[in-house]
Amino acid sequence: MSRAELADFLRRRREALHPDSVPNAHPPGRRARRTPGLRREEVADLAGMSTSYYERLEQARAPRPSPQVLAALGTALRLTPVEREHLARLAGQLPPSTDADRAPVPADALALLHRLGPVPAYLVDEREDVVAWNSAAAALIIDFESLPAEERNTVRLSIRLGGTLCSAPAGAEGDFARQAAAHLRATSARRPVERVLGELVNEFAAHSPDFAAGWRSHDVRPRLTLRKHLRHPELGDLELDRQTLLVPGTDLRLVLYTADPGSPSAAALARAARTS
């Protein structure tokens, strides 16, 4: 159990919860709010526990909470299923993942990857390592085959190539950085003692203020679609949707870059696929 991480997650989620979204969160006669989100006593009341116990949880002084307490907190804080799983891991109710849990890339996922034609796509694992890709992805992003295995990582490539796996206009890399922070936050709870993961987080936090801010916010909710405005050295300006699909039964995700049909960006992707 990581009491400090659990305390931070509870506080961040409490502060992010707008009182107007919670019935009876601010009944008449209560004092004006000085800080965002719910008060500790309000969360405790919604979860059916004493304020002193909840305060100890946020101060990293309480013993391991039971599954029943975690369920009540999940309801009180309006947590998503992903956030509830993260909460359970921080509280020591779920075992950490190990390398033994890593399954090989399923053959059907590889087959799908290479049947996507002009759609750039790749498979990434929990650490954001690119474990497989198609020729369209290599044409859009980089020749993954030419890279050492440890450099085939979307976070490290974003540092090298400009924030979004291609050079991007100023400010356009923020969404990617915040999404990466959310995903790696969740991964760090599953793999709390993994040295490579810690080094990756420190490296990206030093490079990207957006990543550092996203990490501090302790947001673990995935964003499965992002609109990207990329500036490719050969294809020019592109407007693409970065979509993420979970591969059932694995920790892998399939990432695809698609363009609006008939758009200049779609035509550019088709040209790149023909020459790749």
C-alpha positions, 0 to 999 in steps of 0.5 A: 500500500502506498499511503502517500499516493493514496492520500494524493489521489483522494485529495486530487479527486476531491478537489476536482469534483465540482460541488454543483455536481453532487446533491446536497454538497452545499446546503443552505447556511454553509460557509463560503468555499475558499478552495475548489471541490468538495470539503473533506467532511462532505466526502466523508458524509457521502461515503458514510464514514467519520470525517476524522477517518477520511482526514487520516486517509488524506493525511496518509495516516490511516490503516489500509482501507477495506474494499467496502470503504474503497467502494464507498469512496468511489461512489462519493467521489464519482470515480470512473471504473479506471479510477476505482481500479487505480484506487484499489491498487494504491490501497493494496487491494490488487497485486502489482503487475510483473514482467511475467504478466506480459503476454506476446502480441496476439497474432490476430492483433498483428494481422489487423495492424497490417490490414489497415492499409493507408491508416498509420497504426502501431501497438503500445504496451503499458510503458508506451513502448511501441511493440509493433507497427505498420508501414504507414506508421513508419512513413508518418512518424519514423522508421521504428526498425532503425531505432534501438528497442529502448528508443521505440517509446512514444514518450521518448519519441515525443521529446525527440520529434516535437511532442506529438510524434511529429513536429507540431505547432507551438502548444499542440503537444499539451494534450499528448503530454497530459494523456501520457501522464494519465496513462503512466500514472495508472501504470506506475500503480500497477508497476510501483517498483519498475526502475525503467518506468520511473526514469521515463517519468522523470525524463518527460517531466523535466522536458514537458511542463504539461506532462509535469502538471498532468502528473501532479493532477493525478488524473488516470482517466484515459482519453481514447481520441485526440485531434492532432495538428501536425507539421510533417517535414514531407507531408506538410500540415496534417489534421488527424484524429489519434484513436486508441483501442484496447486489445482484449485480454492484454495490456496492449493498445492499438493506436491509429491516426485517421483523417476526415474522408476527402480532406487534404490530410487523408490525401497526404496519408494515402500518398505516404502509404503508396510510397512506403 
